[in-house]
Amino acid sequence: MRDEEDQGIDKEEQDVLLNRRPSLQPTSRSSVLRKRLCCFVLTVVNIASMFLAGIKLGNDTSPPFVLRRHHQPLMVDFGDEADSMEIKTSSKLKIALLISFPSSGTSYTLSTVKRASERAVATNYCEDAAVIPVFHHGRASPHIMEPRQYPLPQNYILTKTHCAGYCNYLCKPHDYATVTTEHFRFNCFRSCTQQQNKTEGDNHETLDVVAKQKHNYPESEVGKMVHLFRDPFDNLVSRFHFFFKERKHPEDQGNPTLSPEGFQQYCNDEDSWYRYKEKFCYYSQKLWSLARLLPCHAEFYRYVMWHNHAFEMASQLRVEHNVSTYILHYVDYYESFNTTMESLLEFLELPFVGTPKEFYWNNYSSYFTGEQRVAAQAFIKELASEDTWRQMVRYGFQ
């Protein structure tokens, strides 16, 4: 089975106290000042070393998007073909957010729900679909995935989002360790919009992206959420596999293989990049003592904090908008497929009329040693909220 995409986030550095985790908080004002001074010095040293090593920052030579001011979302112009697309939205249709840490089984869940119900699904991301909005009338909206394949549901359309705080390889600590629930929640409702222009080529037409923007649709459009979980060890290995396949400059990442040995090499490389910043600026002494024993410790940090934020947001939305949440574990497909599909579709108020996508289970047990698994359990328990830790028990954590 193939797992899904990952995207980075762009956020200014903030005080890690905003995470409000007791284990991460400095104990005094002087401690805060020392940590900030440490961060500043380490940042200067890091930039200087990169400059001296001849590393060019921002080496993407592709032309930037041409941004234009718009008060409404930008749509794709399909020309005459748009007239034949009968995409009608029910007046009572609402969004059911599929919130997931990347590589948790998002793509499989979307695909199998779509096939089993024979109803369309949606996404917040432009790269996943043609930009055909679920909701019209010039407002921000998720986009329908493969809009010509199935009709829209009547009540809830399952919509993919990863929210925020999930950047991966060589992600700077301030890009994930300072993400707050407020920032996380803001990005859950953020949809990409883009405009495409037709250009004449040699005997054919092409579509060129000339603008790309992001807009937030109203939280009131969301009526339900599906919170997807995956065993943290399997989730991290799947993220590694996705990175391996999608990397643009393999020579810059030590050229690891997809094997358990390649995964350990990949983690060793990642763990070495920002260890001083993590130790002195973002991790408590106890958390760092546990992190040192873990391969890809930053990935575990991102995994845990992502789910912490997801639970806190779900609690807020339940109170503010009466949004109900369904907890789905990826392993549920493996252990009780039919029951899981029936329960999920019933929650989404979708019919079970088609054939679900075939499910394949991957065994990644050999990618971590027994000692590393014990260390990971201690690390996760130290960082996890009560709600997150309660779900970890499903994977044998004690």
Secondary structure, 3 states (H helix, E strand, C coil): CCCCCCCCCCCCCCCHHHHCCHHHCCCCHHHHHHHHHHHHHHHHHHHHHHHHCCCCCCCCCCCCCCCCCCCCCCCCCCHHHHHHCCCCCCCCCEEEEEEECCCCCHHHHHHHHHHHHCCCEEECCHHHCCCCECCCCCCCCCEEECCCCCCCCCCEEEEEECCCCCCCCCCCHHHCCCCCHHHHHHHHCEEEEEEEEEEECCCCEEEEEEEEEEEECCHHHEEEEEEEECCHHHHHHHHHHHHHHHCCCHHHHCCCCCCHHHHHHHHHHHHHHCHHHHHHHHCCHHHHHHHCCCCCHHHHHHHHHHHHHHHHHHHHHHHHHCCEEEEEEHHHHHHCHHHHHHHHHHHCCCCCCCCCCCCCCCCCHHHCCHHHHHHHHHHHHHHCCHHHHHHHHHHCCC
